[in-house]
Amino acid sequence: MASHLVQGREVTLPVKVADATACAAIYTVRADAARAVLAYSPDLDVTEALPGKALCVLGFIRYDDGDLGAYNEFGVGFMVRPADAQRTSAARNALYGMRELRRQGTGAFVHWLPVDQRFTMEAGRSIWGFPKELAEIDLRMSSPYKRCILRKDGRLILDLLIRPGMPVPPGSARLDAYTHLDGTTRRIRWTTRPQSVRTRPGGALIRLGNHPIAKELSELGLPKHAILTTTITHTAMTFAEPDVLPRS
């Protein structure tokens, strides 16, 4: 069992989260624009859900009970695959579904991951290479509409509102999360066990601010209609020891 020392405190892996609340909105964006954003990670390439279209995920999470403490988090991610994986058409992906995508090594690349607590920032960066940095994250989870207001250095990045949809059966899921920090690409096995899930087409309203990150999102084509939104009232998670990918 691996362990890491963070700020004088031992963190044992896998890291477990007993309870968290999560919301996410999925958007289609221009694949060429997404590739330009991820140019710093040459080992990975965006997965095209449709010809010329990549998937961008915006999500926010309130961690209530976990090994890294309680904190708020916002994430910008893209669905990706290893750059040397064989490209397949959107039609074939639709035909074979998630099994085909998993065979290709498809996972979620974590491009930016602001948090509001220093301990989880340092742990995330040093253990998994997560691109965590401090920001002001105002999460409003108690109302029917879930809202995240994200600021950094006093400047608004975005204001994201998500409307819950219809309940769907819960079930555990395993996802490969990829990171690239300080020239190293890592793959993290990430398992979720949600208890209460709602999803719907659309359901998101986003307003961008004047921060450089907001400009980057705008250049991807946001704001626009989300293709899918998901809210999870209670979920447990597990983050495994990362695998370092060999440099291409």
C-alpha positions in Angstrom: 0.0 0.0 0.0 1.6 3.3 -1.2 1.8 6.4 1.0 2.9 10.0 0.5 3.9 12.7 2.9 2.0 15.9 2.3 2.5 18.9 4.6 3.8 16.5 7.3 0.7 14.3 7.0 0.8 10.7 5.6 -1.7 10.1 2.8 -2.3 6.4 2.1 -3.5 5.2 -1.3 -6.0 4.5 -2.6 -7.5 7.7 -1.3 -11.1 7.3 -0.4 -14.0 9.8 -0.4 -17.0 8.7 1.7 -19.4 11.3 0.6 -19.5 14.0 -2.1 -22.0 16.0 -4.2 -21.2 16.4 -7.9 -22.6 18.2 -10.9 -21.4 18.1 -14.5 -22.3 19.6 -17.9 -21.0 18.1 -21.2 -20.5 20.2 -24.2 -19.4 19.5 -27.8 -16.5 21.8 -28.8 -14.3 22.2 -31.9 -11.8 19.3 -31.9 -9.1 21.6 -33.4 -9.6 24.1 -30.7 -9.4 21.4 -28.0 -6.2 20.0 -29.5 -4.7 23.5 -29.4 -5.6 23.8 -25.7 -4.0 20.3 -24.9 -0.9 20.8 -27.1 1.2 20.7 -23.9 0.3 17.0 -23.5 1.6 15.3 -26.6 0.9 11.8 -25.3 -2.9 12.3 -25.6 -5.3 13.3 -28.3 -9.0 14.3 -28.0 -11.6 11.7 -28.8 -13.9 12.9 -31.5 -17.5 12.1 -30.6 -18.5 13.4 -34.0 -16.3 14.4 -36.9 -14.5 17.5 -35.9 -16.2 17.6 -32.4 -14.6 16.8 -29.1 -16.3 16.5 -25.7 -15.6 19.1 -22.9 -16.8 18.5 -19.4 -17.3 21.2 -16.8 -18.0 20.0 -13.3 -18.1 21.0 -9.7 -17.9 18.9 -6.6 -18.3 19.4 -2.9 -16.3 16.9 -0.9 -17.9 16.5 2.5 -16.1 13.5 3.9 -12.8 12.1 2.6 -9.2 11.3 3.3 -8.1 14.8 2.0 -10.7 16.6 4.1 -13.7 18.8 3.1 -13.3 21.2 0.2 -14.9 22.5 -3.0 -13.5 21.8 -6.5 -14.2 22.8 -10.1 -12.9 20.9 -13.2 -12.4 21.4 -16.9 -11.8 18.2 -18.7 -11.8 16.6 -22.2 -12.4 13.1 -23.3 -9.1 11.8 -24.7 -7.2 8.7 -25.8 -3.5 7.9 -26.2 -2.1 9.8 -29.2 -0.9 6.5 -30.7 -4.3 4.8 -30.5 -5.9 4.0 -33.8 -8.6 6.6 -34.7 -12.0 5.2 -35.4 -15.0 6.9 -37.0 -17.8 8.3 -35.0 -20.1 5.7 -36.5 -17.9 2.9 -35.2 -17.7 4.4 -31.8 -21.5 4.6 -31.7 -21.8 1.0 -32.9 -19.4 -0.5 -30.3 -20.1 2.0 -27.5 -18.1 2.3 -24.3 -16.4 -1.1 -24.8 -14.7 0.2 -27.9 -13.8 3.5 -26.3 -12.3 1.7 -23.3 -10.3 -0.6 -25.7 -8.8 2.6 -27.2 -7.8 3.8 -23.8 -10.4 6.6 -23.8 -10.6 8.5 -20.5 -11.0 12.0 -19.1 -8.1 14.4 -19.3 -8.1 16.9 -16.4 -7.0 20.2 -17.9 -7.7 22.5 -14.9 -8.8 21.7 -11.4 -9.1 24.7 -9.0 -9.8 24.0 -5.3 -10.4 26.1 -2.3 -8.1 24.4 0.3 -4.3 24.2 0.3 -3.8 20.7 1.6 -5.8 19.0 -1.3 -4.1 21.3 -3.7 -0.6 20.1 -2.7 -1.7 16.5 -2.4 -3.4 16.5 -5.8 -0.4 18.0 -7.5 2.3 15.9 -5.8 0.6 12.5 -5.9 -1.4 12.4 -9.1 -0.2 15.4 -11.1 -3.7 17.0 -10.9 -3.5 20.7 -12.1 -4.9 22.0 -8.9 -4.6 25.7 -7.9 -6.4 27.9 -5.4 -9.5 29.8 -6.4 -12.7 31.2 -4.9 -15.4 28.6 -5.4 -19.0 29.4 -4.3 -21.1 26.3 -4.5 -24.9 26.4 -3.9 -26.1 22.9 -3.7 -29.2 23.1 -1.4 -31.5 24.7 -3.9 -33.2 22.9 -6.8 -30.9 24.5 -9.2 -27.2 23.7 -8.6 -24.9 26.6 -9.0 -21.1 27.3 -9.1 -19.6 30.7 -9.1 -15.9 30.6 -9.8 -13.5 33.4 -9.3 -9.7 33.8 -9.2 -7.8 36.8 -8.0 -11.1 38.6 -7.6 -12.0 38.1 -11.3 -15.1 36.1 -12.4 -14.2 33.0 -14.5 -17.7 31.6 -14.8 -21.2 31.3 -13.3 -22.6 27.8 -14.1 -26.2 26.8 -13.3 -27.4 23.2 -13.6 -31.0 22.0 -13.5 -31.4 18.5 -12.3 -33.2 16.0 -14.6 -34.9 12.7 -14.2 -33.6 10.1 -11.8 -31.6 7.2 -13.3 -30.6 3.9 -11.6 -27.3 4.3 -9.8 -24.3 2.1 -10.4 -20.6 2.1 -9.9 -18.3 3.3 -12.6 -14.6 3.2 -13.3 -12.9 5.8 -15.3 -9.3 6.5 -16.4 -8.4 10.1 -15.5 -5.3 11.5 -17.3 -3.1 14.4 -16.1 0.0 16.1 -17.5 2.1 18.1 -15.1 5.8 19.1 -15.2 6.4 17.0 -18.4 4.9 13.8 -17.0 1.6 12.2 -18.1 -0.2 10.0 -15.6 -3.2 7.7 -15.6 -5.3 7.5 -12.5 -7.9 4.7 -11.9 -11.0 6.6 -10.6 -14.0 4.7 -9.2 -17.3 6.3 -8.3 -20.3 4.7 -6.5 -23.2 7.2 -6.7 -26.4 6.7 -4.7 -28.7 9.4 -6.2 -28.3 10.4 -9.9 -30.3 12.7 -12.1 -29.6 13.4 -15.8 -31.1 15.2 -18.7 -30.4 16.6 -22.1 -29.3 20.3 -21.9 -30.1 21.7 -18.5 -27.1 24.1 -18.1 -26.8 27.9 -18.2 -23.3 29.3 -18.3 -22.0 32.9 -18.0 -18.3 33.6 -18.7 -16.3 36.3 -17.0 -13.2 38.3 -18.0 -10.5 35.9 -16.7 -8.0 34.3 -19.1 -9.5 30.9 -18.4 -12.9 32.3 -19.4 -11.4 33.5 -22.7 -10.0 30.0 -23.3 -13.4 28.5 -22.8 -14.9 31.0 -25.1 -12.4 30.1 -27.8 -13.7 26.5 -27.5 -17.1 27.7 -28.4 -18.7 28.3 -25.0 -21.2 29.4 -23.9 -23.5 27.2 -25.8 -26.1 24.5 -25.0 -24.9 21.5 -23.0 -25.7 18.2 -24.6 -26.1 16.5 -21.2 -26.1 17.4 -17.5 -25.8 15.2 -14.5 -26.3 15.8 -10.8 -25.2 13.3 -8.1 -26.5 14.0 -4.6 -24.3 11.4 -2.8 -21.4 9.5 -4.1 -18.3 7.7 -2.8 -15.0 7.7 -4.8 -11.7 6.0 -4.8 -8.5 7.4 -6.4 -5.7 4.9 -7.0 -2.0 5.3 -7.2 -1.2 6.9 -10.6 0.6 5.1 -13.5 3.2 7.1 -15.2 2.9 6.8 -19.0 6.1 6.3 -21.0 7.1 9.3 -23.0 6.4 9.1 -26.7 
